[in-house]
Amino acid sequence: MTADRRTAQHAPHRPAGSGHRRTRLALAAAVATALVAGFTATSAAGRPVAQSAPGPAAAASTVRADEAADGFASVDALGQDGTYGGRGGATVTVRTLADLEKYATAAQPYVIVVAAAITMDPKGKEIKVASDKTIIGSGTSGHIVGGGFFLGQGVHNVIIRNLTIRDSYAGTWNDKDHDWDAIQMDGAHHVWIDHNDLRNMADGLIDSRKDTTYLTVSWNRLQHDNKAFGIGWTENTTADITIHHNWFHETEQRNPSTDNVAHAHLYNNLLQDDPGTDITSSYGNYARGRTNMVLENSWFEGLNNPVTRDGTATLVQRGSVFSGTSGRNESGGGTSFDPHTFYPYALDSAADVPALVKAGAGPRATTAAAAAAAAATLTVAQDGSGQYRTVQAAVNAVPAGNTSRVVIAIAPGTYRELVKIPSTKKNVTLQGTGPSRRSTVIVYDNASGTQKPDGSGTYGTSGSATVAAEADGFQARKLTIANDFDEAAHQDLNGLQAVALRTAADQVFLDSIITEGDQDTLLLDTAAKDRLGRVYMTDSYVVGNVDFVFGRASAVIDASVITLKKRWDGSSAGYITAPSTAAGRKGFLINDSTVNGDVSAATFYLGRPWHAGGDATLDPMTTVRDTTLSAAIRPAPWTDMSGFSWKDDRFAEYRNDGPGAGTAGSDRPQLGDGEAAGQEIADWLGGWTPSAS
């Protein structure tokens, strides 16, 4: 913004869906946060979850390394936003046990492509997988022979897909001496086991033990084993598990055995016991202990005791088909839960299950997709352990005209550099790989009045940005973008505006980031006055003092924290927004957020109208709704700017609370319920559904 304008610490993020924050539920058809491709819905609590594809879609001919979980593994809980594995980390291809163990046990996120048959040594070895991993077979060539994987207490965000895990069998059918499972989990959470072939192990194929939760097991073949899938080994009843579209074939017991599970959702599974073989089923789905189970639209063929429950368990079943079964087929024990309150899903007809699951379960072709995933992740680390040492070098490596998502995974550290993503390099994600937003920091200290090194003049406000994103589809995630220009030391400078992040593009997604500065921190712009520029920011922090959210974009700041900061001289005075919205467009929407900061009471305005260049045709707009306002907000929260009255433009509030909130009046317009219904997130995004890369 022009030089004629007057020239923190972060509070904990308020949980989404708290109090009367109902606006986020309007996102169900239009938008989502969580962390993963294909997000299109929110949970009953207003949290974003992964959209569960209907059965035929999930049984596609390829399995990609960048896909995210459905079912309970998609639910945000325990500090984990769904399950997306190693996405955002480096992609490595392994063909040896040493390499597989090296990357699977590493602290960093990895997508590990298994491209050969790897034999465990010694037999029965279970690799101790660390958090934030995707282990995926390349086509049908990824085999783990004679052992498997172990996920211990607290391990989370792990995906195991498209593998054949087989042949630890030690010669005893009901083996009590060798605990050699294909996949064992003890106290893990957010795990997705999908499209695998598990068979002929010494003990179980899958053991989910000791309160392992937020687990989805889907589209697997579990076959030729005594114990297919055991769940429990705990007195607690806390686990949430989804089991769908699996083929239990010639497995004697634990199909699955589900003990003390708070919510067990089983649907569209095929359980098949062939006649005349040396394997005879003991039972099918078993609800044990205090399990609460919902069983839907599955197919049971030839099984003894297809559905059983303990007297202490709750089991509601509906829509399943039983062909040639005998023995116990039970339900009852009380009222169960509705899985739709946790995540969306679509049922296939039980009659379609045998053909659908036989065709779709087990490993699929992924060779091309795995190669694409590897090419689409560029790594940055200052110590040289990545492909590039600077963020800009990685951006430079993205080909012009790029059409697919490229993730630039940035190792923890402070990167003092300027970064520009030009308009020709679309669909770029800058993603920090550390444990918090503060782990990866991109920072510089240019201001509007800073002289350019080549002597060609000053940078100007827009040119001062530390990170400038001019390409559509830009995303930033889990990092800090800052401008640390020292206003106190440069009071003689003409132009103190100092931008941290400038976007001038459409479909920009800012997820779990911090933008930090003083004046003009966050410039949300468009490529041109007549161009649309939609921005969705969520679960983030914006820090500043003067007009620190400004520009002409149609931008949503949702479920975030806006932190007010004192001026360079210790005084408290400022403005949050300065929209320069084109007529007929949406401006800024601050929704379900918190405004706070260590500043004096009644010293900050919510906004003022920026008619850039004196353009009277503009129609600036800011709506602040369902947001908690600190006492720093003035009782009359809007003000004029450069001769333009805020009352001639579009400024309003709706259902705000906190000490800085106020009642309707001539200086404090409030939306009616009818007006507010047309000012929700979906209205801003106009058919675009943000989804994480």
C-alpha positions as CSV (number, residue, x, y, z in Angstrom):
1,M,0.0,0.0,0.0
2,T,1.1,3.6,-0.5
3,A,3.3,5.5,1.8
4,D,0.6,8.0,2.8
5,R,-0.8,5.5,5.3
6,R,0.0,5.7,9.0
7,T,2.8,3.9,9.7
8,A,3.9,-11.7,19.6
9,Q,3.3,-14.1,21.1
10,H,0.6,-16.5,19.8
11,A,-2.4,-17.6,21.8
12,P,-3.4,-21.3,21.6
13,H,-5.7,-22.0,18.6
14,R,-9.3,-22.3,19.6
15,P,-10.7,-25.7,18.6
16,A,-12.8,-25.6,15.5
17,G,-16.5,-26.0,16.1
18,S,-16.4,-24.6,19.6
19,G,-19.3,-22.6,21.0
20,H,-21.7,-21.3,18.4
21,R,-19.2,-21.7,15.5
22,R,-21.5,-23.3,13.1
23,T,-20.3,-21.6,9.9
24,R,-17.6,-24.1,9.2
25,L,-20.3,-26.8,8.7
26,A,-21.3,-25.0,5.6
27,L,-18.0,-26.2,4.1
28,A,-19.3,-29.7,3.8
29,A,-20.0,-29.4,0.1
30,A,-17.2,-27.0,-0.8
31,V,-14.0,-27.1,1.3
32,A,-11.7,-28.8,3.7
33,T,-8.4,-28.4,5.5
34,A,-6.9,-31.8,6.9
35,L,-4.0,-32.4,5.2
36,V,-4.7,-34.7,2.3
37,A,-5.8,-35.0,-1.3
38,G,-9.5,-35.4,-1.9
39,F,-10.8,-33.5,1.2
40,T,-14.4,-32.4,0.6
41,A,-16.2,-32.7,3.9
42,T,-16.2,-31.9,7.6
43,S,-16.9,-34.2,10.5
44,A,-19.9,-33.7,12.9
45,A,-17.6,-31.5,15.0
46,G,-16.8,-29.3,12.1
47,R,-13.3,-30.8,11.6
48,P,-12.2,-31.6,8.0
49,V,-12.0,-35.3,7.1
50,A,-11.1,-37.2,4.0
51,Q,-14.0,-38.0,1.7
52,S,-14.5,-41.7,1.4
53,A,-14.9,-42.7,-2.1
54,P,-17.6,-45.2,-3.0
55,G,-16.4,-48.8,-3.5
56,P,-15.9,-48.8,-7.3
57,A,-13.8,-45.7,-7.2
58,A,-11.6,-47.0,-4.5
59,A,-11.0,-50.2,-6.5
60,A,-9.3,-48.3,-9.2
61,S,-6.5,-49.9,-11.2
62,T,-3.8,-47.8,-9.6
63,V,-2.8,-47.0,-6.1
64,R,-1.0,-43.6,-5.6
65,A,1.5,-42.7,-3.0
66,D,-0.1,-39.3,-2.5
67,E,-3.6,-40.5,-1.5
68,A,-4.9,-40.1,2.0
69,A,-6.9,-42.4,4.3
70,D,-10.7,-42.7,4.7
71,G,-12.7,-44.0,7.7
72,F,-11.5,-43.5,11.2
73,A,-7.9,-42.9,10.0
74,S,-9.1,-39.7,8.3
75,V,-10.5,-38.2,11.5
76,D,-8.6,-35.3,13.2
77,A,-7.7,-36.4,16.7
78,L,-4.8,-36.8,19.2
79,G,-3.0,-33.8,17.5
80,Q,-3.0,-35.5,14.2
81,D,-4.9,-34.2,11.1
82,G,-6.0,-37.4,9.4
83,T,-3.5,-39.9,8.0
84,Y,-1.3,-38.9,5.0
85,G,1.9,-40.8,5.8
86,G,5.2,-39.5,4.5
87,R,3.7,-37.2,2.0
88,G,5.7,-34.0,1.9
89,G,8.9,-35.9,2.7
90,A,11.4,-37.3,0.2
91,T,10.4,-40.3,-1.9
92,V,12.9,-43.2,-1.9
93,T,12.9,-46.5,-3.7
94,V,14.2,-49.5,-1.8
95,R,15.2,-53.0,-2.9
96,T,17.2,-54.2,0.1
97,L,16.4,-54.9,3.8
98,A,19.0,-52.4,4.9
99,D,17.5,-49.6,2.9
100,L,14.0,-50.5,3.9
101,E,14.9,-50.5,7.6
102,K,16.9,-47.3,7.3
103,Y,14.1,-45.2,5.9
104,A,11.2,-46.9,7.8
105,T,12.8,-46.2,11.2
106,A,14.0,-42.7,10.4
107,A,12.7,-39.6,12.2
108,Q,11.9,-37.7,9.0
109,P,8.8,-38.3,6.8
110,Y,9.4,-40.6,3.8
111,V,7.5,-42.1,1.0
112,I,9.2,-45.5,0.7
113,V,8.6,-47.4,-2.6
114,V,9.3,-51.1,-2.2
115,A,10.4,-52.3,-5.7
116,A,11.6,-55.8,-5.0
117,A,11.0,-58.9,-2.9
118,I,12.8,-58.2,0.4
119,T,13.5,-61.2,2.7
120,M,13.7,-60.6,6.4
121,D,16.8,-61.7,8.3
122,P,16.3,-63.2,10.8
123,K,13.1,-64.8,9.8
124,G,10.2,-63.3,11.8
125,K,11.9,-59.8,11.9
126,E,9.4,-57.0,12.3
127,I,10.8,-53.6,11.3
128,K,9.9,-50.9,13.9
129,V,8.3,-48.3,11.7
130,A,8.5,-44.6,12.9
131,S,5.8,-42.0,12.5
132,D,5.1,-40.1,9.2
133,K,5.8,-42.9,6.7
134,T,4.2,-44.2,3.6
135,I,5.4,-47.7,2.7
136,I,4.0,-48.6,-0.7
137,G,4.8,-51.4,-3.2
138,S,5.7,-50.6,-6.7
139,G,3.2,-52.4,-8.8
140,T,3.0,-56.0,-7.8
141,S,6.8,-56.3,-7.2
142,G,6.8,-55.1,-3.6
143,H,7.1,-58.2,-1.3
144,I,8.1,-58.5,2.3
145,V,9.0,-62.2,2.9
146,G,9.4,-63.9,6.2
147,G,8.5,-61.0,8.4
148,G,6.6,-57.7,8.7
149,F,6.2,-54.4,10.4
150,F,5.8,-53.3,14.0
151,L,4.2,-49.9,15.1
152,G,4.9,-49.2,18.7
153,Q,3.3,-46.9,21.3
154,G,2.6,-43.5,20.0
155,V,3.7,-44.2,16.4
156,H,1.3,-42.3,14.2
157,N,0.5,-41.2,10.6
158,V,1.6,-44.4,8.9
159,I,0.4,-45.8,5.6
160,I,1.1,-49.4,4.5
161,R,-0.2,-50.0,0.9
162,N,0.1,-52.2,-2.1
163,L,2.5,-54.8,-0.6
164,T,2.5,-58.5,-0.4
165,I,3.6,-59.6,3.1
166,R,4.0,-63.3,3.3
167,D,5.6,-66.6,4.5
168,S,6.8,-66.4,8.0
169,Y,5.0,-69.6,8.7
170,A,7.1,-71.9,10.9
171,G,5.4,-75.2,10.4
172,T,2.8,-75.1,13.2
173,W,-0.7,-74.1,12.3
174,N,-1.8,-72.7,15.6
175,D,1.6,-71.4,16.5
176,K,2.0,-70.3,20.1
177,D,5.8,-69.8,20.0
178,H,6.4,-67.4,17.1
179,D,4.7,-63.9,17.3
180,W,5.6,-63.2,13.6
181,D,2.8,-61.1,12.3
182,A,2.5,-59.3,9.0
183,I,1.6,-56.0,10.7
184,Q,1.5,-55.6,14.5
185,M,0.4,-52.4,16.2
186,D,0.8,-51.7,19.9
187,G,-0.7,-48.3,20.9
188,A,-0.3,-46.7,17.5
189,H,-2.8,-44.2,16.0
190,H,-3.7,-42.9,12.6
191,V,-2.7,-45.9,10.5
192,W,-4.0,-46.9,7.1
193,I,-3.5,-50.4,5.8
194,D,-4.7,-50.7,2.3
195,H,-4.6,-52.8,-0.9
196,N,-2.2,-55.4,0.6
197,D,-1.9,-59.2,0.2
198,L,-1.3,-60.7,3.6
199,R,-0.8,-64.5,3.9
200,N,0.8,-67.5,5.4
201,M,2.3,-66.0,8.5
202,A,3.4,-67.8,11.7
203,D,1.0,-65.9,13.9
204,G,-1.5,-63.2,12.8
205,L,-1.8,-61.3,9.6
206,I,-2.8,-58.1,11.4
207,D,-2.7,-57.5,15.2
208,S,-4.2,-54.2,16.4
209,R,-3.3,-54.2,20.1
210,K,-3.1,-52.1,23.2
211,D,-5.5,-49.3,22.3
212,T,-4.4,-48.7,18.7
213,T,-6.9,-46.3,17.3
214,Y,-7.9,-44.2,14.3
215,L,-7.2,-47.2,12.2
216,T,-8.6,-48.0,8.7
217,V,-8.0,-51.4,7.1
218,S,-9.3,-51.4,3.5
219,W,-9.1,-53.4,0.3
220,N,-6.8,-56.1,1.6
221,R,-6.6,-59.8,0.9
222,L,-6.2,-61.7,4.1
223,Q,-5.8,-65.4,3.2
224,H,-4.5,-68.8,4.1
225,D,-3.8,-68.2,7.8
226,N,-5.0,-69.4,11.1
227,K,-5.4,-66.0,12.7
228,A,-6.4,-63.2,10.3
229,F,-7.0,-60.0,12.3
230,G,-7.0,-59.7,16.1
231,I,-8.0,-56.5,17.9
232,G,-7.8,-55.9,21.6
233,W,-5.3,-57.0,24.3
234,T,-6.6,-54.2,26.5
235,E,-9.2,-53.6,29.2
236,N,-9.8,-50.1,27.9
237,T,-12.6,-49.3,25.4
238,T,-11.2,-46.4,23.5
239,A,-10.2,-47.6,20.0
240,D,-12.0,-46.4,16.8
241,I,-11.5,-48.7,13.8
242,T,-12.9,-48.9,10.2
243,I,-12.7,-52.2,8.3
244,H,-14.0,-52.2,4.7
245,H,-13.8,-54.0,1.4
246,N,-11.4,-56.7,2.6
247,W,-11.4,-60.3,1.4
248,F,-11.0,-62.8,4.3
249,H,-10.3,-66.0,2.4
250,E,-9.5,-69.3,4.0
251,T,-8.7,-67.9,7.4
252,E,-9.8,-70.0,10.4
253,Q,-10.3,-67.4,13.2
254,R,-10.1,-63.7,14.0
255,N,-12.0,-62.5,11.0
256,P,-11.7,-60.1,12.8
257,S,-11.9,-60.8,16.5
258,T,-12.8,-57.3,17.9
259,D,-12.3,-56.9,21.7
260,N,-13.1,-53.7,23.6
261,V,-13.4,-51.4,20.7
262,A,-15.3,-48.2,21.3
263,H,-16.4,-47.8,17.6
264,A,-15.9,-50.7,15.2
265,H,-17.3,-50.0,11.7
266,L,-17.2,-53.0,9.4
267,Y,-18.8,-52.8,5.9
268,N,-18.6,-54.3,2.4
269,N,-16.2,-57.1,3.5
270,L,-16.1,-60.5,1.8
271,L,-15.6,-63.5,4.1
272,Q,-15.2,-66.7,2.3
273,D,-14.5,-70.3,3.5
274,D,-14.1,-72.7,0.5
275,P,-15.6,-76.2,1.0
276,G,-13.4,-79.3,0.9
277,T,-10.1,-77.7,2.0
278,D,-8.0,-78.3,5.1
279,I,-9.0,-74.9,6.5
280,T,-12.3,-74.6,8.2
281,S,-13.5,-71.3,9.7
282,S,-14.3,-71.2,13.4
283,Y,-16.1,-67.9,13.3
284,G,-16.4,-64.7,11.2
285,N,-17.0,-61.2,12.6
286,Y,-16.8,-61.4,16.4
287,A,-17.7,-58.5,18.8
288,R,-16.0,-59.2,22.1
289,G,-15.9,-57.6,25.5
290,R,-17.5,-54.1,25.5
291,T,-17.1,-53.6,21.7
292,N,-19.7,-51.4,20.0
293,M,-19.8,-52.7,16.4
294,V,-21.8,-51.6,13.3
295,L,-21.7,-54.2,10.5
296,E,-23.1,-53.3,7.1
297,N,-23.6,-54.8,3.6
298,S,-21.0,-57.6,3.8
299,W,-21.1,-61.0,2.2
300,F,-20.5,-64.2,4.2
301,E,-20.0,-67.4,2.3
302,G,-19.6,-70.9,3.8
303,L,-18.6,-69.7,7.2
304,N,-19.4,-71.3,10.5
305,N,-20.7,-68.8,13.1
306,P,-20.6,-65.9,10.7
307,V,-21.4,-63.2,13.2
308,T,-21.0,-63.6,17.0
309,R,-21.0,-61.3,20.0
310,D,-20.3,-61.5,23.7
311,G,-23.2,-60.7,26.0
312,T,-21.4,-57.5,27.0
313,A,-20.9,-56.2,23.4
314,T,-23.2,-54.2,21.2
315,L,-23.6,-55.3,17.6
316,V,-25.9,-53.8,15.1
317,Q,-25.9,-55.4,11.6
318,R,-27.9,-54.5,8.5
319,G,-27.9,-55.3,4.9
320,S,-25.5,-58.3,4.8
321,V,-25.9,-61.5,2.8
322,F,-25.3,-65.0,4.2
323,S,-24.7,-67.8,1.7
324,G,-24.2,-71.3,2.9
325,T,-23.4,-70.3,6.5
326,S,-24.3,-72.1,9.7
327,G,-24.2,-71.5,13.4
328,R,-24.3,-68.2,15.3
329,N,-25.5,-65.1,13.5
330,E,-26.2,-62.6,16.2
331,S,-26.9,-58.9,16.9
332,G,-28.2,-56.8,19.7
333,G,-26.9,-55.5,23.0
334,G,-28.2,-52.0,22.7
335,T,-28.1,-49.0,20.4
336,S,-25.0,-48.5,18.4
337,F,-23.4,-45.4,16.8
338,D,-23.9,-43.8,13.4
339,P,-20.6,-43.9,11.5
340,H,-21.7,-40.9,9.4
341,T,-21.2,-38.6,12.5
342,F,-17.5,-39.4,12.3
343,Y,-16.7,-39.4,8.6
344,P,-18.5,-39.7,5.2
345,Y,-18.7,-43.0,3.4
346,A,-20.8,-44.7,0.7
347,L,-22.0,-48.3,0.9
348,D,-21.9,-50.7,-2.0
349,S,-24.7,-53.2,-2.3
350,A,-24.0,-56.4,-0.5
351,A,-24.9,-58.3,-3.7
352,D,-22.0,-56.6,-5.5
353,V,-19.4,-57.3,-2.8
354,P,-18.0,-60.6,-4.1
355,A,-17.2,-59.4,-7.6
356,L,-16.2,-56.0,-6.4
357,V,-13.8,-57.1,-3.7
358,K,-12.3,-60.0,-5.6
359,A,-11.5,-57.7,-8.4
360,G,-10.3,-54.7,-6.3
361,A,-8.6,-56.1,-3.2
362,G,-4.8,-56.5,-3.0
363,P,-1.9,-54.8,-4.7
364,R,-2.5,-52.7,-7.8
365,A,-0.3,-51.2,-10.5
366,T,1.6,-48.2,-9.1
367,T,4.9,-48.0,-10.9
368,A,4.1,-44.9,-13.0
369,A,2.4,-43.2,-10.1
370,A,5.3,-43.9,-7.7
371,A,7.7,-42.5,-10.2
372,A,5.5,-39.4,-10.6
373,A,5.4,-39.0,-6.8
374,A,9.2,-39.1,-6.6
375,A,9.5,-36.5,-9.3
376,A,6.9,-34.3,-7.7
377,T,8.7,-33.9,-4.4
378,L,11.8,-31.6,-4.2
379,T,13.7,-31.4,-0.9
380,V,15.5,-28.4,0.6
381,A,18.0,-28.5,3.5
382,Q,20.7,-26.0,4.4
383,D,23.1,-28.7,5.4
384,G,23.1,-30.2,1.9
385,S,21.1,-33.3,2.9
386,G,18.4,-32.3,0.5
387,Q,18.4,-31.8,-3.3
388,Y,18.7,-28.0,-2.8
389,R,20.1,-25.7,-0.2
390,T,17.7,-22.8,-0.8
391,V,14.0,-22.6,-1.3
392,Q,14.4,-20.5,-4.4
393,A,16.7,-23.0,-6.0
394,A,14.0,-25.7,-5.7
395,V,11.4,-23.3,-7.1
396,N,13.8,-22.7,-10.1
397,A,13.8,-26.4,-10.7
398,V,10.0,-26.6,-11.2
399,P,9.5,-26.6,-15.0
400,A,7.6,-23.7,-16.5
401,G,4.1,-24.7,-17.6
402,N,3.9,-27.2,-14.8
403,T,0.4,-28.7,-14.4
404,S,0.8,-31.2,-11.6
405,R,1.4,-30.6,-7.9
406,V,5.1,-30.2,-6.9
407,V,5.8,-30.3,-3.2
408,I,8.9,-28.5,-2.0
409,A,9.7,-30.2,1.3
410,I,11.8,-27.8,3.4
411,A,13.8,-29.1,6.3
412,P,13.8,-27.3,9.7
413,G,15.9,-24.1,9.8
414,T,15.9,-20.4,9.1
415,Y,16.2,-19.6,5.4
416,R,17.1,-15.9,5.0
417,E,16.2,-15.4,1.4
418,L,13.7,-14.0,-1.0
419,V,11.4,-16.5,-2.7
420,K,9.3,-15.9,-5.8
421,I,7.0,-18.4,-7.5
422,P,6.4,-16.9,-11.0
423,S,3.0,-17.2,-12.7
424,T,4.4,-19.9,-15.1
425,K,5.0,-22.4,-12.2
426,K,1.6,-23.4,-11.0
427,N,0.6,-25.9,-8.3
428,V,3.7,-25.5,-6.1
429,T,3.5,-26.3,-2.4
430,L,6.0,-25.0,0.2
431,Q,5.9,-27.4,3.1
432,G,7.9,-27.4,6.3
433,T,8.9,-30.8,7.5
434,G,9.6,-30.0,11.2
435,P,7.4,-30.7,14.2
436,S,5.8,-27.2,14.3
437,R,5.1,-24.1,12.2
438,R,8.1,-22.4,13.8
439,S,10.6,-25.2,12.8
440,T,10.9,-23.9,9.2
441,V,11.2,-20.1,8.8
442,I,11.6,-18.1,5.6
443,V,12.5,-14.5,6.4
444,Y,13.9,-11.4,4.9
445,D,13.9,-7.7,5.8
446,N,13.1,-5.6,2.7
447,A,10.7,-2.6,3.1
448,S,8.9,-0.5,0.6
449,G,11.6,2.2,0.8
450,T,14.6,-0.2,0.7
451,Q,16.9,0.5,-2.2
452,K,17.5,-2.3,-4.6
453,P,21.0,-3.6,-4.9
454,D,21.3,-2.6,-8.5
455,G,20.5,1.0,-7.8
456,S,17.3,1.0,-9.9
457,G,15.1,2.4,-7.1
458,T,13.2,1.1,-4.1
459,Y,11.3,-2.2,-3.9
460,G,7.8,-0.6,-3.2
461,T,5.3,-2.3,-1.0
462,S,4.5,-5.3,-3.2
463,G,8.1,-5.8,-4.1
464,S,9.2,-6.0,-0.4
465,A,7.6,-9.4,0.1
466,T,9.8,-12.2,1.6
467,V,7.7,-14.8,-0.4
468,A,5.8,-13.7,-3.5
469,A,3.5,-16.3,-5.0
470,E,2.2,-15.3,-8.4
471,A,1.2,-18.8,-9.7
472,D,-2.3,-20.3,-9.4
473,G,-2.6,-23.3,-7.1
474,F,0.1,-22.1,-4.7
475,Q,0.0,-23.7,-1.3
476,A,2.0,-23.2,1.9
477,R,1.9,-25.5,4.9
478,K,3.5,-25.9,8.3
479,L,6.1,-23.1,8.2
480,T,6.6,-19.4,9.1
481,I,7.0,-16.6,6.5
482,A,8.2,-13.4,8.1
483,N,9.5,-9.9,7.3
484,D,11.8,-8.8,10.2
485,F,12.4,-5.2,8.9
486,D,13.4,-3.0,11.8
487,E,11.2,0.0,11.8
488,A,12.8,1.6,14.8
489,A,16.2,1.6,13.1
490,H,15.0,3.0,9.8
491,Q,12.6,5.9,10.7
492,D,14.4,8.0,8.1
493,L,13.2,5.7,5.4
494,N,10.4,6.8,3.1
495,G,8.2,3.7,3.0
496,L,8.1,1.4,6.1
497,Q,5.7,-1.1,4.7
498,A,7.3,-4.6,4.8
499,V,5.3,-7.6,3.4
500,A,6.0,-11.1,4.6
501,L,3.8,-13.0,2.1
502,R,2.3,-11.7,-1.1
503,T,-0.1,-13.8,-3.2
504,A,-1.3,-12.6,-6.6
505,A,-3.0,-15.8,-7.9
506,D,-6.1,-17.9,-7.7
507,Q,-6.8,-20.9,-5.6
508,V,-4.2,-20.2,-3.0
509,F,-4.3,-22.5,0.1
510,L,-2.5,-21.4,3.3
511,D,-2.7,-24.2,5.8
512,S,-1.1,-24.2,9.3
513,I,1.3,-21.4,8.7
514,I,2.5,-18.2,10.5
515,T,2.8,-14.9,8.7
516,E,4.6,-12.3,10.8
517,G,5.6,-8.7,10.3
518,D,4.5,-5.1,11.3
519,Q,2.9,-3.0,8.7
520,D,1.5,-4.8,5.6
521,T,2.3,-8.4,6.8
522,L,0.0,-10.3,4.4
523,L,-0.8,-9.0,0.9
524,L,-3.6,-11.0,-0.6
525,D,-3.9,-9.7,-4.1
526,T,-4.9,-10.8,-7.6
527,A,-2.9,-11.0,-10.8
528,A,-4.9,-8.0,-12.2
529,K,-7.9,-5.9,-11.2
530,D,-10.2,-7.9,-13.5
531,R,-8.8,-11.3,-12.4
532,L,-10.2,-13.5,-9.6
533,G,-7.9,-14.4,-6.8
534,R,-9.4,-16.8,-4.2
535,V,-7.4,-17.5,-1.0
536,Y,-8.3,-19.9,1.8
537,M,-6.2,-19.7,5.0
538,T,-6.9,-22.0,7.9
539,D,-5.4,-23.1,11.2
540,S,-2.8,-20.3,10.9
541,Y,-1.5,-17.1,12.6
542,V,-1.2,-13.6,11.2
543,V,0.8,-11.1,13.2
544,G,1.1,-7.3,12.6
545,N,-0.1,-3.8,13.4
546,V,-1.0,-1.6,10.5
547,D,-3.2,-2.8,7.6
548,F,-1.6,-6.2,8.0
549,V,-4.2,-8.1,5.9
550,F,-4.7,-6.1,2.7
551,G,-5.3,-6.4,-1.0
552,R,-8.0,-7.1,-3.5
553,A,-8.3,-11.0,-3.2
554,S,-11.4,-12.8,-2.3
555,A,-9.9,-14.3,0.8
556,V,-11.1,-16.4,3.8
557,I,-9.2,-16.5,7.1
558,D,-10.8,-19.4,8.9
559,A,-10.2,-21.0,12.3
560,S,-7.0,-18.9,12.8
561,V,-5.5,-16.4,15.2
562,I,-4.9,-12.8,14.4
563,T,-2.3,-11.3,16.8
564,L,-2.1,-7.6,17.3
565,K,1.4,-6.2,17.8
566,K,2.6,-2.9,19.2
567,R,4.2,-0.3,17.0
568,W,8.0,0.3,16.8
569,D,7.8,2.9,19.6
570,G,5.8,0.7,22.0
571,S,2.4,2.4,21.3
572,S,-0.8,0.5,20.5
573,A,-2.6,1.6,17.4
574,G,-3.5,-0.1,14.2
575,Y,-5.8,-1.6,11.7
576,I,-6.3,-5.3,10.8
577,T,-7.7,-5.2,7.3
578,A,-7.4,-2.9,4.4
579,P,-9.4,-4.4,1.5
580,S,-9.2,-3.0,-2.0
581,T,-12.0,-5.2,-3.4
582,A,-13.2,-4.7,-7.0
583,A,-16.9,-4.0,-7.3
584,G,-19.0,-7.1,-7.5
585,R,-16.4,-9.3,-5.9
586,K,-16.1,-10.7,-2.4
587,G,-13.4,-9.1,-0.2
588,F,-12.1,-10.5,3.1
589,L,-14.0,-13.0,5.4
590,I,-12.6,-13.6,8.9
591,N,-14.5,-16.6,10.2
592,D,-14.4,-18.7,13.4
593,S,-11.1,-17.1,14.5
594,T,-9.6,-15.3,17.4
595,V,-8.2,-11.7,17.6
596,N,-5.8,-11.2,20.5
597,G,-2.4,-9.6,21.3
598,D,-0.5,-7.7,24.0
599,V,-1.8,-4.2,23.2
600,S,-3.9,-1.6,24.9
601,A,-7.6,-1.7,25.0
602,A,-9.7,0.0,22.3
603,T,-6.7,0.8,20.1
604,F,-7.2,-1.3,16.9
605,Y,-9.7,-1.1,14.1
606,L,-11.1,-4.2,12.3
607,G,-10.4,-2.4,9.1
608,R,-10.6,0.5,6.7
609,P,-11.2,0.9,2.9
610,W,-8.2,1.0,0.7
611,H,-9.1,2.6,-2.6
612,A,-5.7,1.9,-4.2
613,G,-4.5,4.8,-6.3
614,G,-7.7,6.7,-5.4
615,D,-9.8,4.4,-7.5
616,A,-13.4,5.3,-6.6
617,T,-14.8,2.3,-8.6
618,L,-13.5,-0.1,-6.0
619,D,-15.9,-1.4,-3.3
620,P,-13.8,-2.7,-0.4
621,M,-15.3,-5.4,1.8
622,T,-14.5,-7.1,5.1
623,T,-16.9,-9.3,7.1
624,V,-15.8,-10.6,10.5
625,R,-18.1,-13.3,11.8
626,D,-18.3,-15.9,14.6
627,T,-15.0,-14.6,15.9
628,T,-13.7,-13.8,19.4
629,L,-12.5,-10.2,19.6
630,S,-10.2,-9.0,22.4
631,A,-10.6,-5.7,24.3
632,A,-8.1,-4.2,21.9
633,I,-10.9,-3.7,19.3
634,R,-12.4,-0.2,19.2
635,P,-16.1,0.2,20.0
636,A,-16.5,1.8,16.6
637,P,-14.3,-0.8,14.7
638,W,-14.2,0.7,11.2
639,T,-12.7,3.9,10.0
640,D,-12.1,6.0,6.9
641,M,-9.0,6.1,4.8
642,S,-7.5,8.6,2.4
643,G,-10.7,10.5,2.0
644,F,-12.9,7.5,1.4
645,S,-15.6,6.7,4.0
646,W,-16.0,3.2,5.2
647,K,-19.8,3.7,5.3
648,D,-19.8,3.9,1.5
649,D,-18.2,0.4,1.2
650,R,-19.0,-3.0,2.7
651,F,-18.0,-3.6,6.3
652,A,-20.0,-5.7,8.8
653,E,-19.9,-8.2,11.6
654,Y,-22.0,-11.2,12.6
655,R,-22.2,-13.1,15.9
656,N,-18.8,-12.1,17.2
657,D,-18.1,-12.5,20.9
658,G,-15.4,-11.5,23.5
659,P,-14.7,-8.2,25.2
660,G,-14.2,-6.4,21.9
661,A,-17.5,-7.4,20.5
662,G,-20.4,-4.9,20.4
663,T,-24.0,-4.5,19.5
664,A,-25.5,-3.2,16.3
665,G,-25.4,0.5,15.7
666,S,-24.7,3.1,13.1
667,D,-20.9,2.7,13.8
668,R,-21.1,-1.1,14.1
669,P,-23.3,-2.7,11.4
670,Q,-24.3,-6.3,12.0
671,L,-25.6,-8.8,9.4
672,G,-29.0,-10.2,9.8
673,D,-29.4,-14.0,9.7
674,G,-30.5,-13.8,6.1
675,E,-27.6,-11.7,5.0
676,A,-25.2,-13.9,6.9
677,A,-26.5,-17.0,5.0
678,G,-25.0,-15.4,1.9
679,Q,-21.7,-14.6,3.5
680,E,-20.3,-18.0,4.3
681,I,-17.0,-19.7,3.2
682,A,-18.5,-21.4,0.2
683,D,-19.8,-18.1,-1.1
684,W,-16.2,-16.8,-1.1
685,L,-14.7,-19.8,-2.8
686,G,-17.2,-20.1,-5.6
687,G,-17.0,-23.8,-6.3
688,W,-13.3,-24.3,-5.5
689,T,-12.6,-26.9,-2.9
690,P,-9.2,-26.5,-1.3
691,S,-7.4,-29.8,-0.8
692,A,-4.0,-30.4,0.7
693,S,-1.2,-31.7,-1.6
